[in-house]
Structure formats: C-alpha cells, structure tokens
Amino acid sequence: MSNDRRIPALTPCAGRCSTVFGDHVCRGCRRFDHEVIQWNTYTPAQQHAVWKRLDIQLDQILIPMLPNADARHVEGFVLSKRVRLMQDASIGRKLYHALKICEKHRQFAEESGLGIPQKQVKPLWDEFERRILALAKASYELAWLRADGIHHSLVQMILED
C-alpha cells in the first residue's frame, strides 16, 4: 500500500452543481452539462479549452466590475488562502477567487486587493453571478445554434446528393 498522497486534478467545479437539476449550464462553475458529465474523460487539451472559455468569460465580467483591483495583490491574496490555480489562470479567474473568498468572509475585503469596501462585497457578488450566468447561458445557446445549423447543412447536403 502506498503512502503517496496525490493532489486531485484541478477542475472548474465550484461544489454547487445545478446540472443535476436539469440546467444546461451549471450555476456553480458555468460549464455546459455535457462538460460536467464528461470532464474526467476529456483530454488535457479539451479540459484546457473549457478552462480558457471560462476564464475569458470571467475576464469579460470581472475586470470591468473591479476597476480598482490590484492584480498582483489579488494573486498574492488568493495564493495566501491556498487556492490552487492553473499556471495560466487569467486575471478574471484570480479576481473570481478573491471575490468568492470575500463573499464568504467579508472581513477579508480590505486585504484582498479587489479595491472594494466590505459593504460592497455582497451586492457585487450578486451582480457578478447574474452577469456571468447570463453570459454562460448565451454561450451555450450560441454553441448549440451553431451545432444545429451545421447539422441542418449536412442533412441538406446529403439529401441533395
């Protein structure tokens, strides 16, 4: 028997999956339902592609919402709280983790580097969740509209032959 204590692979999971209730986009991590289900079968390249899409969305939402954030300070804060990050995690990903920590422990707001007072944490978190879920759902709908369009084009091509 080995004493090897392996660190589990990083996953975007936020521990509050809503896909089990039928959501096509998880309210916790914002992955598509099939990505949640198939995550452990994905190649590293496929997982990285999902991480990048999620990070781009975090950048789109959080960077404008936190204009006074100090990126280096935020990164140090997040790492000091023992959050594991992908080596190429985006600024938005780091802002997300800092805001998530502060949402649970508002007393950390001043030291987080986010540039917001404690009283702004909850309203900011609520607005972030509203915006990021709307963006993730739009991304899902666009992906499936594209897939449906490709499907119909292929069927039409087959029928014409």
N, C-alpha and C positions, 0 to 999 in steps of 0.2 A: 504494500500500500504506500502510495506516495504522499509526502507532505507538501507537495507542490500546490501552492495557492494561486491559482490563475486569476488574473483580473478579467472579469467578463468583458466581452466586446462592447464598445460604445454603441448605443442605439439612441435614436431620437426620442424614444418613449419617455413621456412625462408622468407616467403612472396613473393616468386617469383617462383611459381609452373609452371612447364613445362609439367605436365601430361595433362593439358587441351589442349595442342597442339599435343598430341599423344605419348609423351615419356613414356616408360615403367618405367623409373627411373627418379624421379624428379631432376632437375638440382639444385634446391634450397636446399631441405632437404635430398635428396638421398633416400627417401622411395620409395618402389615399388608403381606403380599406384594403385593397389588394396588396399594397406595400406593407401594411402592418402584418397581414396574414403570411406573406411570403418572405418577410425580411430575412429570416435565417437561411433561406435558400438562395439569396442574392449573392452574386459575386462581389468582391470588393469594389469593382468598377461600378456596378449597379447601385450598391449602397452609397458610394461617393456621389453619384449623380443625384440621388434623393437628397443627401445632405446639402449639396450645392443649391438645389432648388429651394429647400427650406431656409438656408442661410440668405439667399437672395431676397426672399420674402421678408425675413427679419430685418435685413438692411433697409428695404423699401419702407417699412413701417417705423422701426425704432430710431433710425438715425435722424429723421426729421422731427420725431416726437421728443428727442432728448438732445437739443442743440447745444446745451452747456456741458454735456458729458465729456470727461477726460478719458480717452480710450486707454491710455497706458495705466492710469489709476484704476479704471474699471477692471482691466485684465488682472492686475495685481490683486484687487479685491476678490475677484471670482476665484483665482487660484488659491488665495489665502483661506477660502472657505472650502477648499478641497474639491472643487468642481472639476471633473475631467472633461477636457476639450479636445476635439480633433486638432491636429497640428495646424491645419489651415482654416480653423474656425474664423468666421467673419466677425467684423466689429458688431454687427447686429446680433450675432449669436452670444457674444460676450455681454452686450447690453441686456439681452434677454435674461441671461442667468443672473446678472446683478439685480435686475428689476424683480425677478422671481424670488430671489433671496429676501429682498427688501419687502416684498408683498407679504411674506410670511413673518418677517422680523423687521418691522418698520424702524426700529431703533438703529438699524444699520444704514439708513438712507444718507445721513451726512457723510459717512466714511466710504460710501460705495463708489464715489466718483461720478455718479449719474448727474450731479448738479441740480438735484431737486430736494426740497424740504420734505420732511417726514409726512406732512399732511397731504402732499400731492401724490404719494405713492399709490394709494388705493384707486383714486379716480383715473390716474394714468394707466394703471394695470388694467382696469375695466375697459378703458378706451382701446388700449393695445389689443386686448383679447377680441373685442368687437371687430376691429380693423383687420387683424391677422386672419381671423376665421373667414371673414368676407373675402379676403384675397385668396386664401387657400381654396375656398369653395369655387371661386371664379376660375382658378387654375384647373381644378378638377373638371368643371363643366367645359372649359375650352379644350382640355385634353380629350374628353370623350366626344365632343363635337367634331374634332379633327379625326378621331378614330372612326366615327360613324360616317363622316364624309369620305374617307379613304375606302371604307367597306362598300359604300354605295357605288363609288367609282369603279372598284374592282368587279363588283357584281355586274355593273353596266358593261364593262369591257368584256366580260365572259359571255354575257348574253348577246353581244354584238358579233362575237366570233362565230 
